[in-house]
Amino acid sequence: MDETSDHLRILVQKPYLRPYFYDNKIWAEEDTASIDEVKALAELLLNNFASAIIHSAAFPQYPVRSVEQTIRYHLHNSPALRDFLMDGFERFQLAGLALLCLKNETKEETEKDLRELIAASKNDARERARRERLLTHLQSTDKVDALELAKYSLERTYRVARTNAGQE
């Protein structure tokens, strides 16, 4: 729980960062905040959100449903978070698809994001294949649920690791 609230201490100490995460403010050169501060806090928040999602996928007793709306709120009200997620999608191997789902209102919007991410990964065949698998899975599911999407990524990663280790 401490890690999931690290950002609160920063937002109290540096209130000028709040608009980037609550008010849809886009960073500009003349702002008090540096772009590095905004990106660092975006990374911290997304890492915390991803951790909460993965913990919930792995441990059913972990209450991600209680933070899902918070994650959705921040993704809907923060260009910095949305940009960091799209620019650094490969950093979120297990929770990326769930975060995209929470970023968007519809399955179609999430599919559009994945298509953009696939196009952007033209120089990395492995990442492109992972993104294509995520798109195929998303298209094959009827109900788009962030936790179920995270479980899919977690289980697939576990199966691949076991296969690579010769255990299956």
C-alpha positions in Angstrom: 0.0 0.0 0.0 2.9 2.4 0.7 4.1 2.2 -2.9 0.6 2.7 -4.3 0.4 6.1 -2.5 4.0 7.3 -3.1 2.6 9.8 -5.6 0.4 11.5 -3.0 3.5 12.7 -1.0 4.9 14.2 -4.2 1.6 15.9 -5.1 1.5 17.4 -1.6 5.1 18.5 -1.8 4.8 19.8 -5.4 1.2 20.9 -5.9 2.1 22.5 -9.2 2.2 18.9 -10.6 -1.5 18.2 -9.8 -3.0 19.8 -12.9 -1.1 17.3 -15.1 -2.8 14.4 -13.4 -6.2 15.8 -12.5 -7.1 18.6 -14.9 -6.1 17.4 -18.4 -3.3 19.9 -18.4 -0.7 19.5 -21.2 2.9 20.4 -20.3 4.3 23.5 -21.9 7.8 25.1 -22.0 6.8 28.0 -19.7 5.3 25.8 -17.0 6.8 25.7 -13.5 7.1 22.0 -13.7 9.9 20.5 -15.8 9.0 17.9 -18.4 11.2 15.4 -16.5 9.1 15.9 -13.3 5.9 15.3 -15.1 7.2 12.2 -16.9 8.7 10.8 -13.7 5.4 11.2 -11.8 3.6 9.7 -14.8 5.9 6.7 -14.7 5.5 6.3 -10.9 1.7 6.5 -11.1 1.5 4.0 -14.0 3.9 1.6 -12.3 1.8 1.7 -9.2 -1.4 1.2 -11.2 0.1 -1.7 -13.1 1.3 -3.3 -9.9 -2.2 -3.0 -8.4 -3.7 -4.6 -11.5 -1.2 -7.5 -11.5 -1.5 -8.1 -7.8 -5.2 -8.4 -8.2 -4.9 -10.8 -11.2 -2.5 -13.0 -9.3 -4.2 -12.8 -5.9 -8.0 -12.7 -6.0 -8.2 -11.3 -2.5 -6.4 -8.1 -3.6 -9.0 -5.4 -4.1 -8.2 -3.9 -7.5 -11.9 -3.2 -8.2 -11.7 -0.5 -5.5 -8.9 1.3 -7.4 -10.1 0.6 -11.0 -12.1 3.8 -11.0 -9.2 5.8 -9.7 -7.0 4.4 -12.4 -9.6 5.2 -15.0 -10.1 8.7 -13.6 -6.4 9.5 -13.8 -6.0 8.0 -17.3 -9.0 10.1 -18.5 -7.7 13.3 -16.9 -4.0 13.2 -17.6 -2.4 13.6 -21.0 0.9 12.8 -19.3 -0.3 9.4 -18.2 -1.8 8.6 -21.6 1.3 9.7 -23.4 3.6 7.7 -21.1 1.5 4.6 -21.5 1.5 4.8 -25.3 5.2 5.8 -25.6 6.4 3.2 -23.0 3.8 0.4 -23.6 6.6 -2.2 -23.8 7.3 -1.4 -20.1 3.9 -2.8 -19.1 4.2 -6.4 -20.3 1.6 -7.7 -17.9 -0.7 -4.8 -17.3 -0.5 -2.8 -20.5 -3.6 -4.2 -22.1 -5.6 -3.6 -18.9 -4.3 -0.1 -18.7 -5.3 0.6 -22.3 -8.8 -0.8 -21.5 -9.1 1.6 -18.5 -7.7 4.5 -20.6 -10.5 4.0 -23.2 -14.3 4.1 -23.1 -14.9 1.3 -25.6 -13.3 -1.9 -27.0 -13.0 -0.2 -30.4 -10.9 2.6 -28.9 -8.6 0.1 -27.2 -8.3 -1.8 -30.5 -7.4 1.5 -32.2 -4.7 2.1 -29.6 -3.3 -1.4 -30.2 -3.2 -0.9 -33.9 -1.2 2.4 -33.4 1.1 0.5 -31.0 1.6 -2.3 -33.5 2.5 0.2 -36.3 4.9 2.0 -33.9 6.8 -1.2 -33.2 8.0 -1.9 -36.7 11.6 -2.1 -35.6 11.0 -4.7 -32.9 9.6 -8.0 -34.2 9.2 -9.5 -30.7 7.2 -6.5 -29.3 5.2 -6.3 -32.5 4.2 -9.9 -32.2 3.2 -9.4 -28.5 1.1 -6.4 -29.5 -0.5 -8.4 -32.3 -1.3 -11.2 -29.9 -2.9 -8.7 -27.5 -5.1 -7.4 -30.3 -6.1 -10.9 -31.4 -7.1 -11.7 -27.8 -9.0 -8.5 -27.3 -10.9 -9.1 -30.5 -11.8 -12.6 -29.4 -13.2 -11.6 -26.1 -16.8 -10.6 -25.7 -16.6 -8.6 -22.4 -13.7 -6.2 -22.0 -12.6 -6.4 -18.4 -9.3 -4.9 -17.2 -8.7 -7.6 -14.6 -9.5 -10.4 -17.1 -7.1 -8.9 -19.6 -4.4 -8.7 -17.0 -5.0 -12.4 -16.1 -4.6 -13.3 -19.7 -1.2 -11.6 -19.9 -0.1 -13.0 -16.6 -1.1 -16.6 -17.5 0.4 -16.4 -21.0 3.7 -15.1 -19.6 3.7 -17.9 -17.1 3.0 -20.5 -19.8 5.7 -19.2 -22.1 8.2 -19.1 -19.2 7.4 -22.7 -18.3 7.7 -23.8 -21.9 11.1 -22.0 -22.3 12.3 -23.7 -19.1 11.3 -27.1 -20.6 8.6 -27.7 -17.9 5.7 -28.3 -20.4 
